[in-house]
Amino acid sequence: MAKARILVVDDEKNAREGLARALARDDVEVATAADGLAAHEKILSWAPDLVIADIRMPRLDGMELLGRTLHDSPATETIILTGHGTIETAVQALSKGAYYYLTKPVNLDELDALVARVLEKRRLADENEDLKRRLKEKYGMEGIIGRSPAMLRVMGRCARSLPRAPTC
């Protein structure tokens, strides 16, 4: 299985590099970006599984980055960080699609648990898609050989009566 990809975005160099070091493991590849625009470019080219972004950054803040990430890379989860946490900001981030919201200084144990949940969710989604693909290959009508008018009518009835089922 491929390494999980995490992008850490923070304009504070020490915070960004500290989180990147804390998240680095053999099964995880970590990249960093110093602002939202650089992060957005990295998301488009690298497709991370998880973005961990500060809410206040120059050029493109964390909320704007969240919106662009959801639009351009919907499978990528985002955890928003802030040093100025309020309930309203947390609710806003979550309602706009953030996976979670953490205040600084970040509790590394809490972050580790969140990252593990996000990566497990991603692994399960990938496994689900793979199983669907394999079922369709094995049992889908594409594997049926036959082009007679009678066979085409049967396949048409199957497709109309069970449009979501992998078999007829």
DSSP file (Angstrom, degrees, kcal/mol; ACC not computed):
  #  RESIDUE AA STRUCTURE BP1 BP2  ACC     N-H-->O    O-->H-N    N-H-->O    O-->H-N    TCO  KAPPA ALPHA  PHI   PSI    X-CA   Y-CA   Z-CA
    1    1 A M              0   0    0      0, 0.0     3,-0.1     0, 0.0     0, 0.0   0.000 360.0 360.0 360.0 143.1    0.0    0.0    0.0
    2    2 A A        -     0   0    0      1,-0.1     2,-0.1     3,-0.0     3,-0.1  -0.251 360.0 -92.6 -68.4 155.7    1.2    3.5   -0.8
    3    3 A K        -     0   0    0      1,-0.1    25,-0.2    25,-0.1    -1,-0.1  -0.404  41.6-110.9 -66.4 143.5    2.4    5.9    1.9
    4    4 A A  E     -a   28   0A   0     23,-2.5    25,-3.5    -2,-0.1     2,-0.5  -0.467  31.3-137.1 -70.4 149.6   -0.2    8.2    3.3
    5    5 A R  E     -a   29   0A   0     23,-0.2    44,-1.9    -2,-0.1    45,-1.7  -0.952  21.5-178.7-117.9 126.9    0.3   11.9    2.4
    6    6 A I  E     -ab  30  50A   0     23,-2.5    25,-2.5    -2,-0.5     2,-0.5  -0.987  10.9-158.8-125.5 132.5    0.0   14.7    4.8
    7    7 A L  E     -ab  31  51A   0     43,-2.7    45,-3.0    -2,-0.4     2,-0.5  -0.955   6.2-159.8-111.5 121.5    0.4   18.4    4.0
    8    8 A V  E     -ab  32  52A   0     23,-2.7    25,-2.0    -2,-0.5     2,-0.5  -0.892   9.6-171.4-102.8 125.3    1.2   20.8    7.0
    9    9 A V  E     +ab  33  53A   0     43,-3.2    45,-2.4    -2,-0.5     2,-0.3  -0.959  23.4 133.0-124.4 116.6    0.4   24.4    6.3
   10   10 A D        -     0   0    0     23,-1.8     6,-0.1    -2,-0.5    47,-0.1  -0.937  47.9-142.7-160.1 136.4    1.5   27.2    8.7
   11   11 A D  S    S+     0   0    0     45,-0.4     2,-0.8    -2,-0.3     3,-0.1   0.649  85.9  87.1 -77.2 -13.7    3.2   30.5    8.2
   12   12 A E  S  > S-     0   0    0      1,-0.2     4,-2.6    -3,-0.0     5,-0.2  -0.789  71.1-154.7 -87.3 112.4    5.1   30.0   11.4
   13   13 A K  H  > S+     0   0    0     -2,-0.8     4,-2.8     1,-0.2     5,-0.3   0.883  90.1  49.7 -57.2 -45.1    8.2   28.1   10.4
   14   14 A N  H  > S+     0   0    0      1,-0.2     4,-2.3     2,-0.2    -1,-0.2   0.901 113.3  46.4 -63.9 -41.1    8.8   26.4   13.8
   15   15 A A  H  > S+     0   0    0      2,-0.2     4,-2.4     1,-0.2     5,-0.2   0.933 114.6  47.7 -65.3 -45.5    5.1   25.3   14.1
   16   16 A R  H  X S+     0   0    0     -4,-2.6     4,-2.1     1,-0.2    -2,-0.2   0.938 116.8  41.3 -61.8 -49.9    5.1   23.9   10.5
   17   17 A E  H  X S+     0   0    0     -4,-2.8     4,-2.3    -5,-0.2    -1,-0.2   0.863 113.2  54.0 -70.5 -35.3    8.4   22.1   10.9
   18   18 A G  H  X S+     0   0    0     -4,-2.3     4,-2.2    -5,-0.3    -2,-0.2   0.922 111.0  45.4 -64.4 -43.6    7.6   20.8   14.4
   19   19 A L  H  X S+     0   0    0     -4,-2.4     4,-1.9     2,-0.2    -2,-0.2   0.906 111.2  53.5 -65.4 -40.5    4.3   19.3   13.2
   20   20 A A  H  X S+     0   0    0     -4,-2.1     4,-1.2    -5,-0.2    -2,-0.2   0.922 111.1  45.8 -60.8 -43.5    6.0   17.8   10.1
   21   21 A R  H  < S+     0   0    0     -4,-2.3     3,-0.3     1,-0.2    -1,-0.2   0.909 111.7  52.0 -65.1 -40.7    8.6   16.1   12.3
   22   22 A A  H  < S+     0   0    0     -4,-2.2    -1,-0.2     1,-0.2    -2,-0.2   0.811 114.1  43.3 -66.3 -29.3    5.9   14.9   14.8
   23   23 A L  H  < S+     0   0    0     -4,-1.9    -1,-0.2    -5,-0.1    -2,-0.2   0.634  86.0 112.6 -91.5 -15.7    3.9   13.3   12.0
   24   24 A A     <  +     0   0    0     -4,-1.2     2,-0.3    -3,-0.3     5,-0.1  -0.400  36.9 148.3 -66.9 128.2    6.7   11.7   10.0
   25   25 A R  B >   -C   28   0A   0      3,-0.8     3,-1.3    -2,-0.2     5,-0.1  -0.906  61.5 -94.8-147.1 172.5    6.7    7.9   10.1
   26   26 A D  T 3  S+     0   0    0     -2,-0.3   -23,-0.0     1,-0.3    -2,-0.0   0.838 125.5  42.9 -61.9 -32.8    7.7    5.1    7.7
   27   27 A D  T 3  S+     0   0    0    -24,-0.1   -23,-2.5   -25,-0.0     2,-0.4   0.310 107.9  71.3 -97.6   8.7    4.1    4.8    6.3
   28   28 A V  E <   -aC   4  25A   0     -3,-1.3    -3,-0.8   -25,-0.2     2,-0.5  -0.988  60.3-158.2-130.9 132.3    3.5    8.6    6.1
   29   29 A E  E     -a    5   0A   0    -25,-3.5   -23,-2.5    -2,-0.4     2,-0.4  -0.943  17.9-162.1-105.9 125.5    5.0   11.1    3.7
   30   30 A V  E     +a    6   0A   0     -2,-0.5     2,-0.3   -25,-0.2   -23,-0.2  -0.915  11.3 178.3-114.8 133.0    4.8   14.7    5.0
   31   31 A A  E     -a    7   0A   0    -25,-2.5   -23,-2.7    -2,-0.4     2,-0.3  -0.858  13.3-147.7-122.8 162.6    5.2   17.9    3.0
   32   32 A T  E     -a    8   0A   0     -2,-0.3     2,-0.3   -25,-0.2   -23,-0.2  -0.902  10.5-169.4-130.8 159.7    4.9   21.5    4.2
   33   33 A A  E     -a    9   0A   0    -25,-2.0   -23,-1.8    -2,-0.3     3,-0.0  -0.986  18.9-145.9-146.1 144.2    3.8   24.9    2.8
   34   34 A A  S    S+     0   0    0     -2,-0.3     2,-0.3   -25,-0.2   -25,-0.1   0.559  80.5  11.5 -90.0  -9.5    4.3   28.3    4.3
   35   35 A D  S  > S-     0   0    0     22,-0.1     4,-2.1     1,-0.1     5,-0.1  -0.968  82.4 -95.2-158.1 172.7    1.0   29.8    3.1
   36   36 A G  H  > S+     0   0    0     22,-0.9     4,-2.6    24,-0.8     5,-0.1   0.850 117.3  51.9 -64.9 -37.7   -2.4   28.9    1.6
   37   37 A L  H  > S+     0   0    0     21,-0.4     4,-2.1     2,-0.2    -1,-0.2   0.930 111.5  46.5 -67.1 -43.6   -1.5   29.6   -2.0
   38   38 A A  H  > S+     0   0    0      1,-0.2     4,-2.0     2,-0.2    -1,-0.2   0.894 113.3  51.2 -62.9 -37.6    1.6   27.4   -1.9
   39   39 A A  H  X S+     0   0    0     -4,-2.1     4,-2.7     2,-0.2    -2,-0.2   0.916 107.2  52.3 -64.4 -43.2   -0.5   24.8   -0.1
   40   40 A H  H  X S+     0   0    0     -4,-2.6     4,-2.1     1,-0.2    -2,-0.2   0.911 109.2  49.5 -61.8 -42.1   -3.2   24.9   -2.8
   41   41 A E  H  X S+     0   0    0     -4,-2.1     4,-1.7     1,-0.2    -1,-0.2   0.904 111.8  49.2 -61.3 -40.9   -0.6   24.4   -5.6
   42   42 A K  H  X S+     0   0    0     -4,-2.0     4,-2.6     1,-0.2     5,-0.5   0.890 108.5  53.3 -66.4 -39.5    0.8   21.5   -3.6
   43   43 A I  H  X S+     0   0    0     -4,-2.7     4,-1.8     1,-0.2    -1,-0.2   0.913 109.1  49.3 -61.5 -42.7   -2.7   20.0   -3.2
   44   44 A L  H  < S+     0   0    0     -4,-2.1    -1,-0.2     1,-0.2    -2,-0.2   0.865 121.4  33.6 -65.5 -36.2   -3.3   20.2   -7.0
   45   45 A S  H  < S+     0   0    0     -4,-1.7    -2,-0.2    -5,-0.2    -1,-0.2   0.728 129.9  30.4 -92.5 -22.4    0.0   18.5   -7.8
   46   46 A W  H  < S-     0   0    0     -4,-2.6    -3,-0.2    -5,-0.2    -2,-0.2   0.659  82.3-146.4-115.6 -22.2    0.5   16.1   -4.9
   47   47 A A     <  -     0   0    0     -4,-1.8    -4,-0.1    -5,-0.5   -42,-0.1   0.958  21.9-157.2  51.7  67.2   -3.1   15.1   -3.8
   48   48 A P        -     0   0    0      0, 0.0   -42,-0.2     0, 0.0     3,-0.1  -0.299  20.1-137.1 -69.9 158.0   -2.5   14.6   -0.1
   49   49 A D  S    S+     0   0    0    -44,-1.9    28,-2.3     1,-0.3     2,-0.4   0.792  89.9  21.9 -77.9 -31.0   -4.8   12.5    2.1
   50   50 A L  E     -bd   6  77A   0    -45,-1.7   -43,-2.7    26,-0.2     2,-0.5  -1.000  61.2-161.4-143.8 136.5   -4.8   15.1    4.8
   51   51 A V  E     -bd   7  78A   0     26,-2.5    28,-2.9    -2,-0.4     2,-0.6  -0.982   4.4-166.7-115.4 129.8   -4.2   18.8    5.1
   52   52 A I  E     +bd   8  79A   0    -45,-3.0   -43,-3.2    -2,-0.5     2,-0.4  -0.958  23.8 176.6-114.3 110.1   -3.4   20.3    8.5
   53   53 A A  E     -bd   9  80A   0     26,-2.4    28,-3.1    -2,-0.6   -43,-0.2  -0.936  32.3-126.6-128.6 137.1   -3.7   24.1    8.1
   54   54 A D  E     - d   0  81A   0    -45,-2.4    28,-0.2    -2,-0.4     8,-0.1  -0.443  22.1-136.4 -67.6 149.5   -3.5   27.1   10.3
   55   55 A I  S    S+     0   0    0     26,-2.3     7,-1.8     1,-0.2     2,-0.7   0.840  89.6  57.5 -81.4 -32.8   -6.5   29.4   10.0
   56   56 A R  S    S+     0   0    0     25,-0.3   -45,-0.4     5,-0.2    -1,-0.2  -0.873  70.1 135.5-106.4 110.7   -4.6   32.6    9.8
   57   57 A M        -     0   0    0     -2,-0.7   -22,-0.1   -47,-0.1     2,-0.1  -0.979  51.9-100.4-146.4 155.5   -2.1   32.8    7.0
   58   58 A P  S    S+     0   0    0      0, 0.0     2,-2.4     0, 0.0   -22,-0.9  -0.351  97.6  11.9 -73.3 161.2   -1.0   35.4    4.4
   59   59 A R  S    S+     0   0    0    -24,-0.1     2,-0.3   -23,-0.1   -24,-0.1  -0.145 138.3  17.4  68.7 -41.8   -2.2   35.3    0.8
   60   60 A L  S    S-     0   0    0     -2,-2.4   -24,-0.8     4,-0.0   -22,-0.1  -0.819  80.6-142.4-159.0 114.4   -4.8   32.6    1.4
   61   61 A D     >  -     0   0    0     -2,-0.3     4,-2.6   -25,-0.1    -5,-0.2  -0.191  31.5 -98.0 -79.3 173.7   -6.2   31.8    4.9
   62   62 A G  H  > S+     0   0    0     -7,-1.8     4,-2.4     1,-0.2    -7,-0.2   0.829 120.9  52.1 -60.9 -36.2   -7.1   28.4    6.2
   63   63 A M  H  > S+     0   0    0     -8,-0.5     4,-2.1     2,-0.2    -1,-0.2   0.907 111.9  46.0 -69.4 -40.7  -10.9   28.8    5.6
   64   64 A E  H  > S+     0   0    0      2,-0.2     4,-2.2    -9,-0.2    -2,-0.2   0.902 112.7  51.0 -66.7 -39.7  -10.3   29.8    1.9
   65   65 A L  H  X S+     0   0    0     -4,-2.6     4,-2.7     1,-0.2    -2,-0.2   0.909 107.2  54.4 -62.3 -41.6   -7.8   26.9    1.5
   66   66 A L  H  X S+     0   0    0     -4,-2.4     4,-2.6     1,-0.2     5,-0.2   0.934 108.7  48.5 -56.5 -48.1  -10.4   24.6    3.0
   67   67 A G  H  X S+     0   0    0     -4,-2.1     4,-1.7     1,-0.2    -1,-0.2   0.907 113.3  46.1 -60.6 -43.4  -13.0   25.7    0.4
   68   68 A R  H  X S+     0   0    0     -4,-2.2     4,-3.1     2,-0.2     5,-0.3   0.882 111.8  52.1 -67.2 -38.0  -10.5   25.2   -2.5
   69   69 A T  H  X S+     0   0    0     -4,-2.7     4,-2.9     1,-0.2     7,-0.3   0.936 108.9  49.4 -64.2 -45.9   -9.4   21.8   -1.2
   70   70 A L  H  < S+     0   0    0     -4,-2.6    -1,-0.2    -5,-0.2    -2,-0.2   0.873 116.6  43.6 -60.4 -36.6  -13.0   20.6   -1.0
   71   71 A H  H  < S+     0   0    0     -4,-1.7    -2,-0.2    -5,-0.2    -1,-0.2   0.929 124.9  30.5 -73.5 -46.4  -13.6   21.8   -4.5
   72   72 A D  H  < S+     0   0    0     -4,-3.1    -2,-0.2     1,-0.2    -3,-0.2   0.718 136.2  20.4 -90.8 -22.8  -10.4   20.6   -6.1
   73   73 A S    ><  +     0   0    0     -4,-2.9     3,-2.4    -5,-0.3    -1,-0.2  -0.500  65.7 173.6-146.1  68.7   -9.6   17.5   -4.1
   74   74 A P  T 3  S+     0   0    0      0, 0.0    -4,-0.1     0, 0.0    -1,-0.1   0.704  77.6  59.1 -59.1 -22.8  -12.8   16.3   -2.3
   75   75 A A  T 3  S+     0   0    0     -6,-0.1     2,-0.5     2,-0.1    -5,-0.1   0.640  85.1  97.3 -80.3 -12.5  -11.3   13.1   -0.9
   76   76 A T    <   -     0   0    0     -3,-2.4   -26,-0.2    -7,-0.3     2,-0.2  -0.652  67.7-146.1 -80.0 125.1   -8.7   15.2    1.0
   77   77 A E  E     -d   50   0A   0    -28,-2.3   -26,-2.5    -2,-0.5     2,-0.4  -0.562  10.3-150.2 -86.0 154.9   -9.6   15.8    4.6
   78   78 A T  E     -d   51   0A   0     19,-0.3    21,-3.0   -28,-0.2    22,-1.1  -0.993  11.2-165.3-132.3 131.1   -8.7   19.0    6.4
   79   79 A I  E     -de  52 100A   0    -28,-2.9   -26,-2.4    -2,-0.4     2,-0.4  -0.971  20.0-145.8-109.3 126.6   -7.9   19.7   10.0
   80   80 A I  E     -de  53 101A   0     20,-2.3    22,-3.0    -2,-0.5     2,-0.3  -0.775  12.1-163.1 -96.3 135.2   -7.9   23.4   10.9
   81   81 A L  E     +de  54 102A   0    -28,-3.1   -26,-2.3    -2,-0.4     2,-0.3  -0.888  11.1 173.6-114.4 146.8   -5.5   24.8   13.5
   82   82 A T  E     - e   0 103A   0     20,-1.5    22,-3.1    -2,-0.3     3,-0.3  -0.987  34.3-157.7-152.4 146.5   -5.8   28.1   15.3
   83   83 A G  S    S+     0   0    0     -2,-0.3     2,-0.2    20,-0.2    20,-0.1   0.457  99.4  54.8 -92.0  -4.3   -4.1   30.0   18.1
   84   84 A H  S    S-     0   0    0      2,-0.1     2,-0.2     5,-0.0    -1,-0.2  -0.520  81.3-177.6-126.5  61.7   -7.2   32.1   18.5
   85   85 A G        +     0   0    0     -3,-0.3     2,-0.3    19,-0.2    18,-0.1  -0.428   8.6 167.2 -75.0 131.0   -9.8   29.5   19.0
   86   86 A T     >  -     0   0    0     -2,-0.2     4,-2.2     1,-0.1     5,-0.2  -0.950  44.5-120.2-131.6 157.3  -13.5   30.4   19.5
   87   87 A I  H  > S+     0   0    0     -2,-0.3     4,-2.7     1,-0.2     5,-0.2   0.896 114.4  54.8 -62.2 -39.2  -16.5   28.2   19.4
   88   88 A E  H  > S+     0   0    0      1,-0.2     4,-2.4     2,-0.2    -1,-0.2   0.912 108.7  47.1 -62.3 -42.9  -17.9   30.3   16.5
   89   89 A T  H  > S+     0   0    0      2,-0.2     4,-2.6     1,-0.2    -1,-0.2   0.908 112.4  50.0 -65.8 -40.9  -14.7   29.7   14.4
   90   90 A A  H  X S+     0   0    0     -4,-2.2     4,-2.5     2,-0.2     5,-0.2   0.935 111.9  47.4 -62.1 -46.4  -14.7   26.0   15.2
   91   91 A V  H  X S+     0   0    0     -4,-2.7     4,-2.7     1,-0.2    -2,-0.2   0.906 112.1  50.8 -61.8 -41.8  -18.4   25.7   14.2
   92   92 A Q  H  X S+     0   0    0     -4,-2.4     4,-1.6    -5,-0.2    -2,-0.2   0.929 111.0  48.0 -62.4 -45.5  -17.8   27.7   11.0
   93   93 A A  H  <>S+     0   0    0     -4,-2.6     5,-2.5     1,-0.2     4,-0.3   0.927 114.9  45.1 -61.9 -45.5  -14.8   25.5   10.0
   94   94 A L  H ><5S+     0   0    0     -4,-2.5     3,-1.2     1,-0.2    -1,-0.2   0.893 111.4  52.2 -66.5 -39.6  -16.7   22.2   10.7
   95   95 A S  H 3<5S+     0   0    0     -4,-2.7    -1,-0.2     1,-0.3    -2,-0.2   0.789 106.3  55.1 -69.3 -25.2  -19.8   23.5    8.9
   96   96 A K  T 3<5S-     0   0    0     -4,-1.6    -1,-0.3    -5,-0.2    -2,-0.2   0.490 132.8 -87.3 -85.5  -2.7  -17.7   24.4    5.8
   97   97 A G  T < 5S+     0   0    0     -3,-1.2   -19,-0.3    -4,-0.3    -3,-0.2   0.504  72.6 150.9 116.5   4.7  -16.3   20.8    5.7
   98   98 A A      < -     0   0    0     -5,-2.5    -1,-0.3    -6,-0.2   -19,-0.2  -0.410  43.5-139.9 -65.8 145.2  -13.3   20.6    7.9
   99   99 A Y  S    S-     0   0    0    -21,-3.0     2,-0.3     1,-0.2   -20,-0.2   0.888  77.9 -18.7 -70.4 -39.7  -12.7   17.1    9.4
  100  100 A Y  E     -e   79   0A   0    -22,-1.1   -20,-2.3    -7,-0.1     2,-0.4  -0.961  57.5-132.3-160.7 171.8  -11.8   18.7   12.8
  101  101 A Y  E     -e   80   0A   0     -2,-0.3     2,-0.3   -22,-0.2   -20,-0.2  -0.996  21.5-176.2-138.4 124.6  -10.6   21.8   14.5
  102  102 A L  E     -e   81   0A   0    -22,-3.0   -20,-1.5    -2,-0.4     2,-0.3  -0.936  17.2-135.5-124.6 147.8   -7.7   22.1   17.0
  103  103 A T  E     -e   82   0A   0     -2,-0.3     4,-0.3   -22,-0.2   -20,-0.2  -0.733  39.4 -79.6 -98.3 151.6   -6.4   25.0   19.0
  104  104 A K  S    S+     0   0    0    -22,-3.1   -19,-0.2    -2,-0.3     2,-0.1  -0.660 109.0  55.3 -89.0 149.3   -2.7   25.8   19.4
  105  105 A P  S    S-     0   0    0      0, 0.0     2,-0.2     0, 0.0    -2,-0.2   0.527  95.8-135.0 -68.1 142.3   -0.5   24.7   21.1
  106  106 A V        -     0   0    0     -2,-0.1     2,-0.9    -4,-0.1    -2,-0.1  -0.483   2.9-131.5 -75.0 132.0   -1.5   21.4   19.5
  107  107 A N     >  -     0   0    0     -4,-0.3     4,-2.6    -2,-0.2     5,-0.2  -0.759  18.2-155.0 -79.3 110.7   -1.8   18.4   21.7
  108  108 A L  H  > S+     0   0    0     -2,-0.9     4,-2.6     1,-0.2    -1,-0.2   0.814  90.3  54.8 -64.3 -31.4    0.3   15.9   19.8
  109  109 A D  H  > S+     0   0    0      2,-0.2     4,-2.1     1,-0.2    -1,-0.2   0.921 110.8  45.8 -66.0 -42.3   -1.5   12.9   21.2
  110  110 A E  H  > S+     0   0    0      2,-0.2     4,-2.3     1,-0.2    -2,-0.2   0.917 114.0  48.7 -64.7 -43.4   -4.8   14.3   20.1
  111  111 A L  H  X S+     0   0    0     -4,-2.6     4,-2.9     1,-0.2     5,-0.2   0.916 109.3  52.6 -63.2 -42.7   -3.4   15.1   16.7
  112  112 A D  H  X S+     0   0    0     -4,-2.6     4,-2.4     1,-0.2    -1,-0.2   0.912 109.7  48.8 -58.5 -43.7   -1.9   11.7   16.4
  113  113 A A  H  X S+     0   0    0     -4,-2.1     4,-2.0     2,-0.2    -1,-0.2   0.905 112.3  48.6 -64.3 -41.5   -5.3   10.1   17.2
  114  114 A L  H  X S+     0   0    0     -4,-2.3     4,-2.7     2,-0.2    -2,-0.2   0.922 111.0  49.9 -63.7 -44.5   -7.1   12.3   14.6
  115  115 A V  H  X S+     0   0    0     -4,-2.9     4,-2.8     1,-0.2     5,-0.2   0.916 109.1  52.3 -61.6 -42.6   -4.5   11.6   11.9
  116  116 A A  H  X S+     0   0    0     -4,-2.4     4,-2.1    -5,-0.2    -1,-0.2   0.908 110.8  47.9 -60.2 -41.5   -4.9    7.8   12.6
  117  117 A R  H  X S+     0   0    0     -4,-2.0     4,-2.5     2,-0.2    -2,-0.2   0.925 112.5  48.2 -65.5 -44.2   -8.7    8.2   12.2
  118  118 A V  H  X S+     0   0    0     -4,-2.7     4,-2.3     1,-0.2    -2,-0.2   0.933 113.6  46.5 -61.7 -46.0   -8.4   10.2    9.0
  119  119 A L  H  X S+     0   0    0     -4,-2.8     4,-2.4     1,-0.2    -1,-0.2   0.857 112.3  50.2 -68.6 -33.9   -6.0    7.7    7.4
  120  120 A E  H  X S+     0   0    0     -4,-2.1     4,-2.6    -5,-0.2    -1,-0.2   0.905 110.0  51.2 -67.7 -41.0   -8.1    4.7    8.5
  121  121 A K  H  X S+     0   0    0     -4,-2.5     4,-2.1     1,-0.2    -2,-0.2   0.915 112.1  47.1 -59.8 -43.0  -11.1    6.3    6.9
  122  122 A R  H  X S+     0   0    0     -4,-2.3     4,-2.6     2,-0.2    -2,-0.2   0.908 110.7  51.5 -65.5 -42.9   -9.2    6.9    3.7
  123  123 A R  H  X S+     0   0    0     -4,-2.4     4,-2.5     1,-0.2    -2,-0.2   0.921 111.3  47.7 -60.3 -44.6   -7.9    3.3    3.7
  124  124 A L  H  X S+     0   0    0     -4,-2.6     4,-2.5     2,-0.2    -1,-0.2   0.886 111.1  50.6 -65.1 -39.4  -11.4    2.0    4.1
  125  125 A A  H  X S+     0   0    0     -4,-2.1     4,-2.3     2,-0.2    -2,-0.2   0.916 112.0  47.4 -64.5 -42.5  -12.7    4.2    1.3
  126  126 A D  H  X S+     0   0    0     -4,-2.6     4,-2.3     2,-0.2    -2,-0.2   0.913 112.6  49.2 -63.9 -42.1  -10.0    3.1   -1.0
  127  127 A E  H  X S+     0   0    0     -4,-2.5     4,-2.5     2,-0.2    -2,-0.2   0.900 109.8  52.2 -63.6 -40.8  -10.6   -0.6   -0.1
  128  128 A N  H  X S+     0   0    0     -4,-2.5     4,-2.4     2,-0.2    -2,-0.2   0.924 110.2  47.8 -61.1 -46.3  -14.3   -0.1   -0.7
  129  129 A E  H  X S+     0   0    0     -4,-2.3     4,-2.4     1,-0.2    -1,-0.2   0.897 111.4  51.0 -62.5 -40.8  -13.7    1.3   -4.2
  130  130 A D  H  X S+     0   0    0     -4,-2.3     4,-2.5     2,-0.2    -2,-0.2   0.916 110.6  48.5 -63.6 -43.0  -11.3   -1.5   -5.0
  131  131 A L  H  X S+     0   0    0     -4,-2.5     4,-2.6     2,-0.2    -2,-0.2   0.904 110.9  50.7 -64.4 -41.1  -13.9   -4.1   -3.9
  132  132 A K  H  X S+     0   0    0     -4,-2.4     4,-2.5     2,-0.2    -2,-0.2   0.927 111.4  48.6 -60.4 -44.6  -16.6   -2.4   -6.0
  133  133 A R  H  X S+     0   0    0     -4,-2.4     4,-2.4     1,-0.2    -2,-0.2   0.919 112.3  48.0 -62.1 -44.2  -14.4   -2.4   -9.0
  134  134 A R  H  X S+     0   0    0     -4,-2.5     4,-2.2     2,-0.2    -1,-0.2   0.887 111.7  49.9 -66.9 -38.4  -13.5   -6.0   -8.6
  135  135 A L  H  X S+     0   0    0     -4,-2.6     4,-3.4     2,-0.2     5,-0.4   0.919 111.3  49.2 -63.6 -42.9  -17.1   -7.0   -8.2
  136  136 A K  H  X S+     0   0    0     -4,-2.5     4,-2.1     1,-0.2     6,-0.2   0.913 111.9  48.8 -63.8 -41.4  -18.1   -5.1  -11.3
  137  137 A E  H  < S+     0   0    0     -4,-2.4    -1,-0.2    -5,-0.2    -2,-0.2   0.904 119.2  38.7 -63.0 -40.8  -15.3   -6.8  -13.2
  138  138 A K  H  < S+     0   0    0     -4,-2.2    -2,-0.2    -5,-0.2    -1,-0.2   0.902 133.9  18.0 -79.3 -41.5  -16.2  -10.2  -12.1
  139  139 A Y  H  < S+     0   0    0     -4,-3.4    29,-0.2    -5,-0.2    -3,-0.2   0.457  93.4 114.4-114.8  -1.8  -20.0  -10.0  -12.1
  140  140 A G  S >< S-     0   0    0     -4,-2.1     3,-1.5    -5,-0.4     4,-0.2  -0.217  76.7-112.5 -69.6 161.9  -20.9   -7.0  -14.3
  141  141 A M  G >  S+     0   0    0      1,-0.3     3,-1.5     2,-0.2    -1,-0.1   0.647 107.7  80.4 -69.6 -13.9  -22.7   -7.4  -17.6
  142  142 A E  G 3  S+     0   0    0      1,-0.3    -1,-0.3    -6,-0.2    -5,-0.1   0.791  88.8  56.6 -62.8 -24.7  -19.5   -6.3  -19.4
  143  143 A G  G <  S+     0   0    0     -3,-1.5     2,-0.4     2,-0.1    -1,-0.3   0.539  82.9 104.6 -83.8  -6.5  -18.2   -9.9  -19.0
  144  144 A I    <   -     0   0    0     -3,-1.5     2,-0.6    -4,-0.2    -5,-0.0  -0.607  61.0-150.7 -79.4 130.9  -21.2  -11.4  -20.7
  145  145 A I        +     0   0    0     -2,-0.4     2,-0.1     2,-0.0    -2,-0.1  -0.889  49.8  91.8-102.9 125.8  -20.4  -12.7  -24.2
  146  146 A G        -     0   0    0     -2,-0.6    -2,-0.0     1,-0.0     0, 0.0  -0.386  34.9-175.7 153.5 128.1  -23.3  -12.6  -26.6
  147  147 A R        +     0   0    0     -2,-0.1    -1,-0.0     4,-0.1    -2,-0.0   0.154  42.6 128.6-127.0  16.1  -24.7  -10.2  -29.1
  148  148 A S  S  > S-     0   0    0      1,-0.1     4,-2.6     4,-0.0     5,-0.2  -0.371  71.8-112.3 -69.9 156.4  -27.8  -12.0  -30.3
  149  149 A P  H  > S+     0   0    0      0, 0.0     4,-1.9     0, 0.0     5,-0.1   0.881 118.4  51.7 -56.9 -39.0  -31.1  -10.0  -30.2
  150  150 A A  H  > S+     0   0    0      2,-0.2     4,-2.1     1,-0.2     5,-0.1   0.930 111.0  46.5 -64.8 -44.7  -32.4  -12.2  -27.5
  151  151 A M  H  > S+     0   0    0      1,-0.2     4,-2.5     2,-0.2     5,-0.2   0.897 110.6  52.6 -65.5 -40.3  -29.3  -11.8  -25.3
  152  152 A L  H  X S+     0   0    0     -4,-2.6     4,-2.1     1,-0.2    -1,-0.2   0.872 108.6  51.1 -63.2 -37.2  -29.3   -8.0  -25.8
  153  153 A R  H  X S+     0   0    0     -4,-1.9     4,-2.3    -5,-0.2    -2,-0.2   0.916 110.3  49.1 -65.4 -43.0  -33.0   -7.9  -24.7
  154  154 A V  H  X S+     0   0    0     -4,-2.1     4,-2.5     1,-0.2    -2,-0.2   0.933 112.4  47.4 -62.0 -46.4  -32.2   -9.9  -21.5
  155  155 A M  H  X S+     0   0    0     -4,-2.5     4,-2.4     1,-0.2    -1,-0.2   0.878 110.8  52.5 -64.6 -36.6  -29.2   -7.6  -20.7
  156  156 A G  H  X S+     0   0    0     -4,-2.1     4,-2.1     2,-0.2    -1,-0.2   0.910 109.7  48.5 -63.9 -42.7  -31.4   -4.5  -21.3
  157  157 A R  H  X S+     0   0    0     -4,-2.3     4,-2.7     2,-0.2     5,-0.3   0.918 111.4  50.4 -63.2 -43.5  -34.1   -5.8  -18.9
  158  158 A C  H  X S+     0   0    0     -4,-2.5     4,-2.2     1,-0.2    -2,-0.2   0.932 110.5  48.9 -59.1 -45.7  -31.4   -6.5  -16.3
  159  159 A A  H  < S+     0   0    0     -4,-2.4    -1,-0.2     1,-0.2    -2,-0.2   0.871 115.5  44.3 -65.9 -36.2  -30.0   -3.1  -16.6
  160  160 A R  H  < S+     0   0    0     -4,-2.1    -1,-0.2     1,-0.2    -2,-0.2   0.883 116.9  43.7 -74.9 -38.5  -33.4   -1.4  -16.3
  161  161 A S  H  < S+     0   0    0     -4,-2.7    -2,-0.2     1,-0.3    -3,-0.2   0.808 128.7  24.2 -80.7 -29.0  -34.7   -3.5  -13.4
  162  162 A L    ><  +     0   0    0     -4,-2.2     3,-0.7    -5,-0.3    -1,-0.3  -0.549  68.1 163.8-133.4  69.3  -31.6   -3.5  -11.3
  163  163 A P  T 3  S+     0   0    0      0, 0.0    -1,-0.1     0, 0.0    -2,-0.1   0.745  80.0  37.8 -65.3 -22.4  -29.7   -0.3  -12.3
  164  164 A R  T 3  S+     0   0    0      3,-0.0    -5,-0.1     2,-0.0    -2,-0.0   0.559  93.4 100.6-103.8  -9.3  -27.4   -0.3   -9.2
  165  165 A A    <   -     0   0    0     -3,-0.7    -3,-0.1     1,-0.1     0, 0.0  -0.518  68.0-139.8 -79.6 143.6  -26.9   -4.0   -8.8
  166  166 A P  S    S+     0   0    0      0, 0.0     2,-0.3     0, 0.0    -1,-0.1   0.678  85.9  36.6 -75.0 -15.7  -23.6   -5.5  -10.0
  167  167 A T              0   0    0    -27,-0.1   -27,-0.1     1,-0.1    -2,-0.1  -0.840 360.0 360.0-129.6 167.1  -25.4   -8.6  -11.5
  168  168 A C              0   0    0     -2,-0.3    -1,-0.1   -29,-0.2   -28,-0.1   0.348 360.0 360.0-112.3 360.0  -28.7   -9.3  -13.2
